[in-house]
Amino acid sequence: MKKIFAFLLTLTLMFTNGIAVLAEEVETPPADQISSNPNYASYTWIAPINVGNQAGTMEVGEDGLQIVMVQATIGHNGTTIGASATTETNIKSLLGGTIHIQKWQNNKWNTVYTHYFDNLGVCSATLTINVSVESGHYYRVGVSHFAHTAYSSVFAYSTTQSIFVN
């Protein structure tokens, strides 16, 4: 009876120590990619003011089309991530983007959810989505922004820092 008890105790200790080790091994992205706010991260880029034909750092279409602001946000409530993307231009156009929710796994960012959005004949387009995700991982939002007119197409990309969903 003592041998059985000792064997069961040994198995129990081995099993619980194994779980503790697994629970501690959270894959972590580089520190500069982690938000200082554990529940929220955002990225906003606003074009510099144009002087004459100088367009700053964003590409300019043949008709003067320019993306003048991009924004991406991520936040979470439990295992539900809220993500948003905004694209703004200086000329009414077909504009929008693709939201990519990415999870840090195997030492790289992997897209786990993608959603496309667009609006025609506007200078601003925004999409907000909610997605259920697995706990125990870091997540971020990347957005491919675009604007199209009959004469031009311009593109931009924005990425938030990551947040941990526990």
N, C-alpha and C positions, 0 to 999 in steps of 0.2 A: 504494500500500500504506500509506504514511504517513497519507494522508487517511482511509482506512478505519479504521486504528487510532485516529486522533484522534476520528473520529466515534463509534466504539464506546466509547472512553474517556469521551467527553462523555455519551453515553447512560447508561453505567454510573454515573457520578457523579450525574447527574440522578436516576436511579432510586433509588440508595442514599440520597441526601439526602431524597428524597420519603418513603422508608420511615422515616427518622430523624424527620422532622417528624410523620408520622402516629403513630409510637410515643410521642412526647412529649405528644400532645394527649389526655390522659386527662380525661374530664369529672369534675369534683370538686364534691360537694355543699358547702353552707356549712360552715365550720370547726366550728361548734358542733354539727353533726350527724355528726361523725367521731369514732370511738372513739380514745382515747389508746393502747389496746391494738390493734395491727394485726390480731390474730387472733380477738378475742372482744369482745362487747359484751352488756350485759344491762340490763334495766329491771325494778325491783321497786317496787310500791306496796303499803303495808300501811295499812289503815284506822286512823284514830285511835281510841282507846278511847272508847266511847260513855258519856255521862253522862246518865242519865235518858232523855229522848226526843231528845237531841242526837245526830245521826248523823254528824257530821263532814262531809266533802266528798262522800261517795258517796251516791247515791240509795238510799232505803229503800222496800221494797215495803209493801203494805197489811198483810201478815202479819209484818212485821219483817225480811223477807228482805233481806240486804245482802251484796254482794261485799266481802269483808274483805281479800283479797290478790289481786293480779295480778302475773304475771311473764312476761317474754319474754326469750329469749336467742338469740344467733347466734354461731357460730364456724365456722372453716373449716379444712380439711386439703386443700391443693391447690385443685382446683375443686369440691370437695364441701362444701356448706354443711350444718351441723347446726343445726337450729332447734328451740326448745322453747317451749311455752306452758303456763302453769298458771293456773287460776282456783279460788279458794276462797271459800266462803260460810259464814255462821253457821247456816244451816238446810239440812237435806238437801233436794236439789232436782234438777232436770234442769239440769246445767251443763256448760259447755264453751266453745267458741269457734271462730274461724276464723283460721288462721295465713296471713299474706300475706307472701311473700318479695318484696321490692321492690328494683329496680335503678335507680340514678341514671342517667338518660339523657335527653337533650334538655332539661336543666335542670329536671327534675322526677322524682319518684319514680313508677315504673311497676311495677305488680304483675306478676310473671313466673310465680308459682306460688301456688296457694291450696289449703289443706287444712282441712276441717272436722272437728271432734271433739266428742263429748259423752258424758256418763255420767249415768245415771238413779239417783236416790236416794242421792246422795253429797254430801259437803261439799268435795271436792277432785277436780279433774280435770286431768291433765297429758298432753300429747302431745309426743313428740320425733320429728322427721323428718330425713332426709338427702336432699338434692337436688343434682344436678349442675348447675353454672352456667357461663357463659362467663367466662373470665379477662379482666382488664383493666377491671373495673368495681367500683364501690362497691355494696354490698348492705346491707339492713337488714331487720328483721322487725317487722311490725305485727300485733297480735292484737286481734280483736274478741271480747271476753269476754261471756258472758251467763249468767244463772241464771233458771230459771222454776219456779214452783210453781203450784198450782191457782188461787192468788189474786194472784200478783205476777210481774212480769218486771223484772229490772234488768240494766243493761248497763255496760260499761267498755271503754276502749281503751288499749292500751299500745304503745309504739314504742321499739325500741332505737336507739342511735346506729349508724352504719354502719361496715363494715369493707371493706378493699380486697382483692379476690381477684386475685392476679397469677399 
